[in-house]
Amino acid sequence: MGTYTGSGKSEGIYVYRFDAGTGAITRQAVNPSYLVVSKDRQHVYAVNELPGDNGPASQRGGIGLFRFDPPSGQLTLVNRVSSDGNDPAYLALSPDGRYLLTANYSVASNPGGSFAVFPLEGDRVDPSVLTVHHDGSGPVKGRQDNSHVHSTVFSPDGHYLFTQDLGADKIYSYSYTPDDDSRGLFGSTESRYTLVKPGSGPRHLIFDQAGKHAYLTTEMNASVSVYDYDDGKLTLRQTLPMTQSGFKGKVGGGAIHLSPDGRFLYATNRIAAMQTKS
């Protein structure tokens, strides 16, 4: 579990041991805000979300690779590289396991939101070989003055990458062609992006196991949208609010997950949780 360390008493990355027989959870410990585990469960990749709200725009965030030892629950830092952007907020592994991608949210307008691509070579992360910057803004002043790339998600077929841009109210789409020298690693699709309702702020996207539907959370209006998916294209079918009618409190859409059996979709707005049947 990753956490913020800039305030309070957080120690960053927390490791827990779970006893399936008794349900007991015992905390192990280490240090930082978003992380992803390798398919072989031997490594953990974590962002170092810098510079933050008050840091210098010239400061870049970082990506750390940790080796995980299951018997002891210990994490050992292997190496760290620059995220090639500000405020990395998300990590994703390419389906073939060759690359690690990060979404650089970027609080500052310069350099602005981007995603970066890092080769994985054996037991280490290499520096970025590609950084793609987004342009654009949205109607909400102070929150959407520039691009804010919040997540990078591969399609189930492994042929496309979708990047959710909170600042521009767009879901950008890229083709993934790692072995095509003429096109490069990532190239814009014919449609380039899917527009999201102005001022909503797209945050996280997931796909169902069948690869026929995608589900999106929006942060600023706390909603869940359902899309049909087909060969790199998203078609909007439904949008639901995360809050009950008449709710007057603050909202902030966050994470989204499907239950293992695919029957339920769980989304958080950081104030309350909503469960809907998919």
ChimeraX commands (.cxc) that place a marker at each C-alpha (Angstrom):
marker #1 position 0.00,0.00,0.00 radius 0.5
marker #1 position 1.42,3.42,-0.99 radius 0.5
marker #1 position 0.81,6.65,0.95 radius 0.5
marker #1 position 1.88,10.29,1.01 radius 0.5
marker #1 position 4.78,11.20,3.30 radius 0.5
marker #1 position 4.79,15.01,3.17 radius 0.5
marker #1 position 2.71,15.45,6.31 radius 0.5
marker #1 position 1.66,13.51,9.38 radius 0.5
marker #1 position 3.39,10.28,10.41 radius 0.5
marker #1 position 3.15,8.23,7.23 radius 0.5
marker #1 position 6.12,5.95,6.49 radius 0.5
marker #1 position 5.33,5.69,2.77 radius 0.5
marker #1 position 4.99,2.08,1.51 radius 0.5
marker #1 position 3.32,-0.32,3.92 radius 0.5
marker #1 position 3.64,-4.10,3.55 radius 0.5
marker #1 position 1.07,-6.33,5.26 radius 0.5
marker #1 position 1.10,-10.08,5.82 radius 0.5
marker #1 position -2.38,-11.64,5.49 radius 0.5
marker #1 position -3.30,-14.92,7.19 radius 0.5
marker #1 position -6.06,-16.46,5.05 radius 0.5
marker #1 position -6.91,-18.92,7.81 radius 0.5
marker #1 position -7.57,-16.44,10.59 radius 0.5
marker #1 position -8.10,-13.22,8.65 radius 0.5
marker #1 position -5.37,-11.54,10.71 radius 0.5
marker #1 position -3.37,-8.74,9.09 radius 0.5
marker #1 position 0.13,-7.95,10.36 radius 0.5
marker #1 position 1.91,-4.84,9.17 radius 0.5
marker #1 position 5.44,-5.06,7.80 radius 0.5
marker #1 position 7.03,-1.74,6.71 radius 0.5
marker #1 position 9.22,0.78,3.97 radius 0.5
marker #1 position 8.90,4.23,2.04 radius 0.5
marker #1 position 6.13,6.33,-0.80 radius 0.5
marker #1 position 1.97,7.25,-3.23 radius 0.5
marker #1 position 1.24,4.75,-6.03 radius 0.5
marker #1 position 2.76,1.33,-6.64 radius 0.5
marker #1 position 2.40,-1.73,-8.86 radius 0.5
marker #1 position 3.63,-5.29,-8.38 radius 0.5
marker #1 position 5.34,-7.33,-11.11 radius 0.5
marker #1 position 3.58,-10.41,-12.48 radius 0.5
marker #1 position 6.09,-12.72,-10.84 radius 0.5
marker #1 position 5.53,-10.97,-7.48 radius 0.5
marker #1 position 9.28,-10.47,-7.11 radius 0.5
marker #1 position 9.39,-6.70,-7.62 radius 0.5
marker #1 position 7.45,-3.59,-6.60 radius 0.5
marker #1 position 7.55,-0.36,-8.60 radius 0.5
marker #1 position 6.68,2.87,-6.77 radius 0.5
marker #1 position 6.38,6.54,-7.71 radius 0.5
marker #1 position 7.99,9.34,-5.76 radius 0.5
marker #1 position 5.35,12.03,-6.27 radius 0.5
marker #1 position 7.45,15.18,-6.40 radius 0.5
marker #1 position 7.53,18.16,-6.32 radius 0.5
marker #1 position 3.95,18.35,-5.00 radius 0.5
marker #1 position 1.78,21.41,-4.54 radius 0.5
marker #1 position 4.47,23.66,-3.09 radius 0.5
marker #1 position 7.67,22.29,-4.60 radius 0.5
marker #1 position 9.73,23.91,-7.39 radius 0.5
marker #1 position 8.48,23.17,-10.92 radius 0.5
marker #1 position 12.05,22.34,-11.92 radius 0.5
marker #1 position 12.07,19.31,-9.61 radius 0.5
marker #1 position 11.19,15.97,-11.24 radius 0.5
marker #1 position 9.49,13.02,-9.63 radius 0.5
marker #1 position 11.00,9.57,-9.42 radius 0.5
marker #1 position 10.35,5.88,-10.07 radius 0.5
marker #1 position 11.79,3.32,-7.67 radius 0.5
marker #1 position 12.22,-0.43,-8.15 radius 0.5
marker #1 position 12.17,-2.58,-5.02 radius 0.5
marker #1 position 12.95,-6.28,-4.72 radius 0.5
marker #1 position 10.34,-8.06,-2.60 radius 0.5
marker #1 position 11.19,-10.95,-0.29 radius 0.5
marker #1 position 7.91,-12.79,0.52 radius 0.5
marker #1 position 9.15,-14.78,3.56 radius 0.5
marker #1 position 10.30,-11.67,5.42 radius 0.5
marker #1 position 7.99,-9.13,3.78 radius 0.5
marker #1 position 10.98,-6.86,3.22 radius 0.5
marker #1 position 11.46,-4.46,0.31 radius 0.5
marker #1 position 14.98,-3.63,-0.87 radius 0.5
marker #1 position 15.60,-0.68,-3.20 radius 0.5
marker #1 position 17.27,-1.84,-6.44 radius 0.5
marker #1 position 17.44,1.43,-8.37 radius 0.5
marker #1 position 15.65,4.71,-8.96 radius 0.5
marker #1 position 15.21,6.85,-12.08 radius 0.5
marker #1 position 13.65,10.22,-12.90 radius 0.5
marker #1 position 9.98,10.08,-13.89 radius 0.5
marker #1 position 10.76,12.61,-16.65 radius 0.5
marker #1 position 7.95,14.81,-15.37 radius 0.5
marker #1 position 6.32,16.31,-12.30 radius 0.5
marker #1 position 4.09,14.56,-9.76 radius 0.5
marker #1 position 3.96,10.97,-11.09 radius 0.5
marker #1 position 0.62,9.56,-9.92 radius 0.5
marker #1 position 0.18,6.18,-11.62 radius 0.5
marker #1 position 2.17,3.19,-12.91 radius 0.5
marker #1 position 1.35,0.49,-15.44 radius 0.5
marker #1 position 3.26,-2.49,-16.84 radius 0.5
marker #1 position 2.95,-3.21,-20.55 radius 0.5
marker #1 position 1.21,-6.56,-21.23 radius 0.5
marker #1 position 4.44,-8.04,-22.62 radius 0.5
marker #1 position 6.36,-6.97,-19.50 radius 0.5
marker #1 position 8.93,-4.97,-21.47 radius 0.5
marker #1 position 8.04,-1.48,-20.28 radius 0.5
marker #1 position 6.87,0.44,-17.23 radius 0.5
marker #1 position 4.74,3.56,-17.80 radius 0.5
marker #1 position 4.01,6.43,-15.47 radius 0.5
marker #1 position 1.42,9.21,-15.62 radius 0.5
marker #1 position 3.01,12.53,-14.69 radius 0.5
marker #1 position 0.08,14.53,-13.31 radius 0.5
marker #1 position 2.08,17.79,-13.05 radius 0.5
marker #1 position 0.61,20.41,-10.72 radius 0.5
marker #1 position 2.70,23.04,-12.54 radius 0.5
marker #1 position 1.75,24.22,-16.04 radius 0.5
marker #1 position 5.37,23.85,-17.12 radius 0.5
marker #1 position 6.23,21.08,-18.04 radius 0.5
marker #1 position 2.55,20.06,-17.84 radius 0.5
marker #1 position 1.00,16.60,-17.90 radius 0.5
marker #1 position 2.74,13.73,-19.68 radius 0.5
marker #1 position 3.35,10.02,-19.67 radius 0.5
marker #1 position 6.79,8.42,-19.78 radius 0.5
marker #1 position 8.00,4.98,-20.88 radius 0.5
marker #1 position 10.78,3.05,-19.08 radius 0.5
marker #1 position 12.41,-0.16,-20.40 radius 0.5
marker #1 position 12.67,-3.02,-17.93 radius 0.5
marker #1 position 16.03,-4.74,-18.20 radius 0.5
marker #1 position 16.46,-7.71,-15.90 radius 0.5
marker #1 position 16.53,-6.55,-12.30 radius 0.5
marker #1 position 16.37,-2.82,-12.94 radius 0.5
marker #1 position 14.40,0.05,-14.48 radius 0.5
marker #1 position 16.21,1.99,-17.20 radius 0.5
marker #1 position 15.74,5.75,-17.81 radius 0.5
marker #1 position 12.81,6.86,-19.93 radius 0.5
marker #1 position 13.04,6.30,-23.70 radius 0.5
marker #1 position 9.89,8.27,-24.52 radius 0.5
marker #1 position 7.94,11.09,-22.90 radius 0.5
marker #1 position 4.65,12.27,-24.46 radius 0.5
marker #1 position 3.32,15.66,-23.35 radius 0.5
marker #1 position -0.35,16.62,-23.54 radius 0.5
marker #1 position -1.76,20.07,-24.24 radius 0.5
marker #1 position -5.16,21.44,-23.33 radius 0.5
marker #1 position -7.26,22.69,-20.45 radius 0.5
marker #1 position -10.78,22.56,-19.04 radius 0.5
marker #1 position -13.38,24.97,-17.70 radius 0.5
marker #1 position -12.58,24.63,-13.97 radius 0.5
marker #1 position -10.13,27.38,-13.06 radius 0.5
marker #1 position -7.34,26.32,-10.74 radius 0.5
marker #1 position -7.88,22.62,-11.46 radius 0.5
marker #1 position -7.91,22.46,-15.23 radius 0.5
marker #1 position -5.59,25.26,-16.28 radius 0.5
marker #1 position -3.35,22.74,-18.06 radius 0.5
marker #1 position -3.01,19.06,-18.79 radius 0.5
marker #1 position -3.02,16.61,-15.84 radius 0.5
marker #1 position -2.37,13.01,-16.92 radius 0.5
marker #1 position -3.76,10.87,-14.11 radius 0.5
marker #1 position -3.49,7.27,-15.34 radius 0.5
marker #1 position -2.12,5.09,-18.14 radius 0.5
marker #1 position -4.07,1.91,-18.89 radius 0.5
marker #1 position -3.50,-0.76,-21.54 radius 0.5
marker #1 position -6.41,-2.35,-23.36 radius 0.5
marker #1 position -7.03,-6.05,-22.61 radius 0.5
marker #1 position -5.79,-7.04,-26.09 radius 0.5
marker #1 position -2.49,-5.25,-25.39 radius 0.5
marker #1 position -2.64,-3.23,-28.61 radius 0.5
marker #1 position -3.67,0.15,-27.22 radius 0.5
marker #1 position -2.87,2.55,-24.38 radius 0.5
marker #1 position -5.43,4.91,-22.87 radius 0.5
marker #1 position -4.30,7.95,-20.87 radius 0.5
marker #1 position -6.82,9.79,-18.70 radius 0.5
marker #1 position -6.25,13.57,-18.71 radius 0.5
marker #1 position -8.04,15.28,-15.82 radius 0.5
marker #1 position -7.03,18.75,-17.00 radius 0.5
marker #1 position -8.15,18.42,-20.61 radius 0.5
marker #1 position -11.30,16.28,-20.04 radius 0.5
marker #1 position -10.04,13.72,-22.55 radius 0.5
marker #1 position -9.19,10.02,-22.73 radius 0.5
marker #1 position -6.26,9.88,-25.17 radius 0.5
marker #1 position -5.71,6.67,-27.14 radius 0.5
marker #1 position -2.42,5.35,-28.55 radius 0.5
marker #1 position -1.51,2.26,-30.51 radius 0.5
marker #1 position 1.23,0.14,-28.93 radius 0.5
marker #1 position 3.68,-1.24,-31.53 radius 0.5
marker #1 position 6.92,-2.21,-29.74 radius 0.5
marker #1 position 8.38,-4.06,-32.74 radius 0.5
marker #1 position 7.46,-1.57,-35.49 radius 0.5
marker #1 position 10.49,0.66,-36.19 radius 0.5
marker #1 position 8.54,2.87,-38.58 radius 0.5
marker #1 position 5.80,3.79,-36.09 radius 0.5
marker #1 position 7.69,3.82,-32.83 radius 0.5
marker #1 position 6.46,2.54,-29.48 radius 0.5
marker #1 position 3.28,4.61,-29.25 radius 0.5
marker #1 position 1.38,6.44,-31.95 radius 0.5
marker #1 position -1.90,8.35,-31.84 radius 0.5
marker #1 position -4.92,6.43,-33.05 radius 0.5
marker #1 position -7.11,7.76,-35.84 radius 0.5
marker #1 position -9.61,9.22,-33.36 radius 0.5
marker #1 position -6.79,10.47,-31.02 radius 0.5
marker #1 position -9.06,10.90,-27.99 radius 0.5
marker #1 position -12.50,10.47,-26.47 radius 0.5
marker #1 position -14.10,13.60,-25.04 radius 0.5
marker #1 position -15.44,13.53,-21.48 radius 0.5
marker #1 position -18.07,15.91,-20.06 radius 0.5
marker #1 position -16.45,19.36,-19.55 radius 0.5
marker #1 position -15.36,19.97,-15.98 radius 0.5
marker #1 position -15.64,16.32,-14.92 radius 0.5
marker #1 position -11.92,15.46,-14.76 radius 0.5
marker #1 position -11.31,11.84,-15.92 radius 0.5
marker #1 position -9.14,9.96,-13.44 radius 0.5
marker #1 position -9.03,6.12,-13.57 radius 0.5
marker #1 position -10.09,3.61,-16.24 radius 0.5
marker #1 position -10.48,-0.19,-16.03 radius 0.5
marker #1 position -11.68,-2.92,-18.42 radius 0.5
marker #1 position -13.78,-6.00,-17.75 radius 0.5
marker #1 position -12.28,-9.46,-18.17 radius 0.5
marker #1 position -14.06,-10.01,-21.49 radius 0.5
marker #1 position -12.46,-6.87,-22.90 radius 0.5
marker #1 position -15.80,-5.54,-24.15 radius 0.5
marker #1 position -16.47,-2.76,-21.64 radius 0.5
marker #1 position -14.50,-0.03,-19.86 radius 0.5
marker #1 position -15.38,1.90,-16.73 radius 0.5
marker #1 position -14.16,5.41,-15.92 radius 0.5
marker #1 position -14.15,7.47,-12.74 radius 0.5
marker #1 position -14.19,11.26,-12.96 radius 0.5
marker #1 position -12.73,13.16,-10.06 radius 0.5
marker #1 position -14.36,16.59,-10.07 radius 0.5
marker #1 position -18.00,15.57,-10.48 radius 0.5
marker #1 position -17.59,12.10,-8.91 radius 0.5
marker #1 position -19.22,9.93,-11.57 radius 0.5
marker #1 position -18.77,6.52,-13.18 radius 0.5
marker #1 position -19.08,6.17,-16.96 radius 0.5
marker #1 position -19.56,2.92,-18.88 radius 0.5
marker #1 position -18.10,2.47,-22.37 radius 0.5
marker #1 position -18.32,-0.23,-25.00 radius 0.5
marker #1 position -14.84,-1.15,-26.20 radius 0.5
marker #1 position -13.87,-2.40,-29.65 radius 0.5
marker #1 position -10.42,-2.34,-31.27 radius 0.5
marker #1 position -9.14,0.85,-29.66 radius 0.5
marker #1 position -12.47,2.69,-29.66 radius 0.5
marker #1 position -14.58,3.71,-26.65 radius 0.5
marker #1 position -18.32,4.39,-27.04 radius 0.5
marker #1 position -20.15,5.96,-24.10 radius 0.5
marker #1 position -23.20,4.03,-22.91 radius 0.5
marker #1 position -24.02,5.25,-19.41 radius 0.5
marker #1 position -22.95,7.72,-16.71 radius 0.5
marker #1 position -23.95,7.48,-13.05 radius 0.5
marker #1 position -23.21,9.83,-10.12 radius 0.5
marker #1 position -21.38,8.40,-7.10 radius 0.5
marker #1 position -23.58,10.31,-4.66 radius 0.5
marker #1 position -27.27,10.21,-3.84 radius 0.5
marker #1 position -29.60,12.86,-5.21 radius 0.5
marker #1 position -29.48,16.01,-3.08 radius 0.5
marker #1 position -25.99,15.35,-1.69 radius 0.5
marker #1 position -24.40,18.72,-0.79 radius 0.5
marker #1 position -20.93,17.73,0.43 radius 0.5
marker #1 position -17.62,17.79,-1.38 radius 0.5
marker #1 position -16.91,15.11,-3.97 radius 0.5
marker #1 position -13.71,13.67,-5.38 radius 0.5
marker #1 position -13.93,10.54,-7.50 radius 0.5
marker #1 position -11.00,8.20,-7.00 radius 0.5
marker #1 position -10.29,4.50,-7.47 radius 0.5
marker #1 position -12.39,1.98,-9.37 radius 0.5
marker #1 position -12.30,-1.84,-9.26 radius 0.5
marker #1 position -14.35,-4.81,-10.45 radius 0.5
marker #1 position -15.16,-7.72,-8.17 radius 0.5
marker #1 position -13.37,-10.97,-9.15 radius 0.5
marker #1 position -16.59,-12.45,-10.54 radius 0.5
marker #1 position -17.30,-9.30,-12.58 radius 0.5
marker #1 position -20.73,-8.77,-11.01 radius 0.5
marker #1 position -20.00,-5.58,-9.08 radius 0.5
marker #1 position -18.13,-2.38,-9.73 radius 0.5
marker #1 position -16.65,-0.47,-6.79 radius 0.5
marker #1 position -15.76,3.23,-6.94 radius 0.5
marker #1 position -14.72,5.71,-4.27 radius 0.5
marker #1 position -15.32,9.43,-4.00 radius 0.5
marker #1 position -13.05,9.78,-0.93 radius 0.5
marker #1 position -16.07,10.57,1.24 radius 0.5
marker #1 position -18.25,7.54,0.68 radius 0.5
marker #1 position -18.15,4.35,-1.37 radius 0.5
marker #1 position -20.72,3.37,-3.97 radius 0.5
marker #1 position -21.49,-0.19,-5.06 radius 0.5
marker #1 position -23.28,-0.69,-8.39 radius 0.5
marker #1 position -24.19,-3.82,-10.29 radius 0.5
marker #1 position -22.42,-4.08,-13.65 radius 0.5
marker link #1:1,2 radius 0.2
marker link #1:2,3 radius 0.2
marker link #1:3,4 radius 0.2
marker link #1:4,5 radius 0.2
marker link #1:5,6 radius 0.2
marker link #1:6,7 radius 0.2
marker link #1:7,8 radius 0.2
marker link #1:8,9 radius 0.2
marker link #1:9,10 radius 0.2
marker link #1:10,11 radius 0.2
marker link #1:11,12 radius 0.2
marker link #1:12,13 radius 0.2
marker link #1:13,14 radius 0.2
marker link #1:14,15 radius 0.2
marker link #1:15,16 radius 0.2
marker link #1:16,17 radius 0.2
marker link #1:17,18 radius 0.2
marker link #1:18,19 radius 0.2
marker link #1:19,20 radius 0.2
marker link #1:20,21 radius 0.2
marker link #1:21,22 radius 0.2
marker link #1:22,23 radius 0.2
marker link #1:23,24 radius 0.2
marker link #1:24,25 radius 0.2
marker link #1:25,26 radius 0.2
marker link #1:26,27 radius 0.2
marker link #1:27,28 radius 0.2
marker link #1:28,29 radius 0.2
marker link #1:29,30 radius 0.2
marker link #1:30,31 radius 0.2
marker link #1:31,32 radius 0.2
marker link #1:32,33 radius 0.2
marker link #1:33,34 radius 0.2
marker link #1:34,35 radius 0.2
marker link #1:35,36 radius 0.2
marker link #1:36,37 radius 0.2
marker link #1:37,38 radius 0.2
marker link #1:38,39 radius 0.2
marker link #1:39,40 radius 0.2
marker link #1:40,41 radius 0.2
marker link #1:41,42 radius 0.2
marker link #1:42,43 radius 0.2
marker link #1:43,44 radius 0.2
marker link #1:44,45 radius 0.2
marker link #1:45,46 radius 0.2
marker link #1:46,47 radius 0.2
marker link #1:47,48 radius 0.2
marker link #1:48,49 radius 0.2
marker link #1:49,50 radius 0.2
marker link #1:50,51 radius 0.2
marker link #1:51,52 radius 0.2
marker link #1:52,53 radius 0.2
marker link #1:53,54 radius 0.2
marker link #1:54,55 radius 0.2
marker link #1:55,56 radius 0.2
marker link #1:56,57 radius 0.2
marker link #1:57,58 radius 0.2
marker link #1:58,59 radius 0.2
marker link #1:59,60 radius 0.2
marker link #1:60,61 radius 0.2
marker link #1:61,62 radius 0.2
marker link #1:62,63 radius 0.2
marker link #1:63,64 radius 0.2
marker link #1:64,65 radius 0.2
marker link #1:65,66 radius 0.2
marker link #1:66,67 radius 0.2
marker link #1:67,68 radius 0.2
marker link #1:68,69 radius 0.2
marker link #1:69,70 radius 0.2
marker link #1:70,71 radius 0.2
marker link #1:71,72 radius 0.2
marker link #1:72,73 radius 0.2
marker link #1:73,74 radius 0.2
marker link #1:74,75 radius 0.2
marker link #1:75,76 radius 0.2
marker link #1:76,77 radius 0.2
marker link #1:77,78 radius 0.2
marker link #1:78,79 radius 0.2
marker link #1:79,80 radius 0.2
marker link #1:80,81 radius 0.2
marker link #1:81,82 radius 0.2
marker link #1:82,83 radius 0.2
marker link #1:83,84 radius 0.2
marker link #1:84,85 radius 0.2
marker link #1:85,86 radius 0.2
marker link #1:86,87 radius 0.2
marker link #1:87,88 radius 0.2
marker link #1:88,89 radius 0.2
marker link #1:89,90 radius 0.2
marker link #1:90,91 radius 0.2
marker link #1:91,92 radius 0.2
marker link #1:92,93 radius 0.2
marker link #1:93,94 radius 0.2
marker link #1:94,95 radius 0.2
marker link #1:95,96 radius 0.2
marker link #1:96,97 radius 0.2
marker link #1:97,98 radius 0.2
marker link #1:98,99 radius 0.2
marker link #1:99,100 radius 0.2
marker link #1:100,101 radius 0.2
marker link #1:101,102 radius 0.2
marker link #1:102,103 radius 0.2
marker link #1:103,104 radius 0.2
marker link #1:104,105 radius 0.2
marker link #1:105,106 radius 0.2
marker link #1:106,107 radius 0.2
marker link #1:107,108 radius 0.2
marker link #1:108,109 radius 0.2
marker link #1:109,110 radius 0.2
marker link #1:110,111 radius 0.2
marker link #1:111,112 radius 0.2
marker link #1:112,113 radius 0.2
marker link #1:113,114 radius 0.2
marker link #1:114,115 radius 0.2
marker link #1:115,116 radius 0.2
marker link #1:116,117 radius 0.2
marker link #1:117,118 radius 0.2
marker link #1:118,119 radius 0.2
marker link #1:119,120 radius 0.2
marker link #1:120,121 radius 0.2
marker link #1:121,122 radius 0.2
marker link #1:122,123 radius 0.2
marker link #1:123,124 radius 0.2
marker link #1:124,125 radius 0.2
marker link #1:125,126 radius 0.2
marker link #1:126,127 radius 0.2
marker link #1:127,128 radius 0.2
marker link #1:128,129 radius 0.2
marker link #1:129,130 radius 0.2
marker link #1:130,131 radius 0.2
marker link #1:131,132 radius 0.2
marker link #1:132,133 radius 0.2
marker link #1:133,134 radius 0.2
marker link #1:134,135 radius 0.2
marker link #1:135,136 radius 0.2
marker link #1:136,137 radius 0.2
marker link #1:137,138 radius 0.2
marker link #1:138,139 radius 0.2
marker link #1:139,140 radius 0.2
marker link #1:140,141 radius 0.2
marker link #1:141,142 radius 0.2
marker link #1:142,143 radius 0.2
marker link #1:143,144 radius 0.2
marker link #1:144,145 radius 0.2
marker link #1:145,146 radius 0.2
marker link #1:146,147 radius 0.2
marker link #1:147,148 radius 0.2
marker link #1:148,149 radius 0.2
marker link #1:149,150 radius 0.2
marker link #1:150,151 radius 0.2
marker link #1:151,152 radius 0.2
marker link #1:152,153 radius 0.2
marker link #1:153,154 radius 0.2
marker link #1:154,155 radius 0.2
marker link #1:155,156 radius 0.2
marker link #1:156,157 radius 0.2
marker link #1:157,158 radius 0.2
marker link #1:158,159 radius 0.2
marker link #1:159,160 radius 0.2
marker link #1:160,161 radius 0.2
marker link #1:161,162 radius 0.2
marker link #1:162,163 radius 0.2
marker link #1:163,164 radius 0.2
marker link #1:164,165 radius 0.2
marker link #1:165,166 radius 0.2
marker link #1:166,167 radius 0.2
marker link #1:167,168 radius 0.2
marker link #1:168,169 radius 0.2
marker link #1:169,170 radius 0.2
marker link #1:170,171 radius 0.2
marker link #1:171,172 radius 0.2
marker link #1:172,173 radius 0.2
marker link #1:173,174 radius 0.2
marker link #1:174,175 radius 0.2
marker link #1:175,176 radius 0.2
marker link #1:176,177 radius 0.2
marker link #1:177,178 radius 0.2
marker link #1:178,179 radius 0.2
marker link #1:179,180 radius 0.2
marker link #1:180,181 radius 0.2
marker link #1:181,182 radius 0.2
marker link #1:182,183 radius 0.2
marker link #1:183,184 radius 0.2
marker link #1:184,185 radius 0.2
marker link #1:185,186 radius 0.2
marker link #1:186,187 radius 0.2
marker link #1:187,188 radius 0.2
marker link #1:188,189 radius 0.2
marker link #1:189,190 radius 0.2
marker link #1:190,191 radius 0.2
marker link #1:191,192 radius 0.2
marker link #1:192,193 radius 0.2
marker link #1:193,194 radius 0.2
marker link #1:194,195 radius 0.2
marker link #1:195,196 radius 0.2
marker link #1:196,197 radius 0.2
marker link #1:197,198 radius 0.2
marker link #1:198,199 radius 0.2
marker link #1:199,200 radius 0.2
marker link #1:200,201 radius 0.2
marker link #1:201,202 radius 0.2
marker link #1:202,203 radius 0.2
marker link #1:203,204 radius 0.2
marker link #1:204,205 radius 0.2
marker link #1:205,206 radius 0.2
marker link #1:206,207 radius 0.2
marker link #1:207,208 radius 0.2
marker link #1:208,209 radius 0.2
marker link #1:209,210 radius 0.2
marker link #1:210,211 radius 0.2
marker link #1:211,212 radius 0.2
marker link #1:212,213 radius 0.2
marker link #1:213,214 radius 0.2
marker link #1:214,215 radius 0.2
marker link #1:215,216 radius 0.2
marker link #1:216,217 radius 0.2
marker link #1:217,218 radius 0.2
marker link #1:218,219 radius 0.2
marker link #1:219,220 radius 0.2
marker link #1:220,221 radius 0.2
marker link #1:221,222 radius 0.2
marker link #1:222,223 radius 0.2
marker link #1:223,224 radius 0.2
marker link #1:224,225 radius 0.2
marker link #1:225,226 radius 0.2
marker link #1:226,227 radius 0.2
marker link #1:227,228 radius 0.2
marker link #1:228,229 radius 0.2
marker link #1:229,230 radius 0.2
marker link #1:230,231 radius 0.2
marker link #1:231,232 radius 0.2
marker link #1:232,233 radius 0.2
marker link #1:233,234 radius 0.2
marker link #1:234,235 radius 0.2
marker link #1:235,236 radius 0.2
marker link #1:236,237 radius 0.2
marker link #1:237,238 radius 0.2
marker link #1:238,239 radius 0.2
marker link #1:239,240 radius 0.2
marker link #1:240,241 radius 0.2
marker link #1:241,242 radius 0.2
marker link #1:242,243 radius 0.2
marker link #1:243,244 radius 0.2
marker link #1:244,245 radius 0.2
marker link #1:245,246 radius 0.2
marker link #1:246,247 radius 0.2
marker link #1:247,248 radius 0.2
marker link #1:248,249 radius 0.2
marker link #1:249,250 radius 0.2
marker link #1:250,251 radius 0.2
marker link #1:251,252 radius 0.2
marker link #1:252,253 radius 0.2
marker link #1:253,254 radius 0.2
marker link #1:254,255 radius 0.2
marker link #1:255,256 radius 0.2
marker link #1:256,257 radius 0.2
marker link #1:257,258 radius 0.2
marker link #1:258,259 radius 0.2
marker link #1:259,260 radius 0.2
marker link #1:260,261 radius 0.2
marker link #1:261,262 radius 0.2
marker link #1:262,263 radius 0.2
marker link #1:263,264 radius 0.2
marker link #1:264,265 radius 0.2
marker link #1:265,266 radius 0.2
marker link #1:266,267 radius 0.2
marker link #1:267,268 radius 0.2
marker link #1:268,269 radius 0.2
marker link #1:269,270 radius 0.2
marker link #1:270,271 radius 0.2
marker link #1:271,272 radius 0.2
marker link #1:272,273 radius 0.2
marker link #1:273,274 radius 0.2
marker link #1:274,275 radius 0.2
marker link #1:275,276 radius 0.2
marker link #1:276,277 radius 0.2
marker link #1:277,278 radius 0.2
view
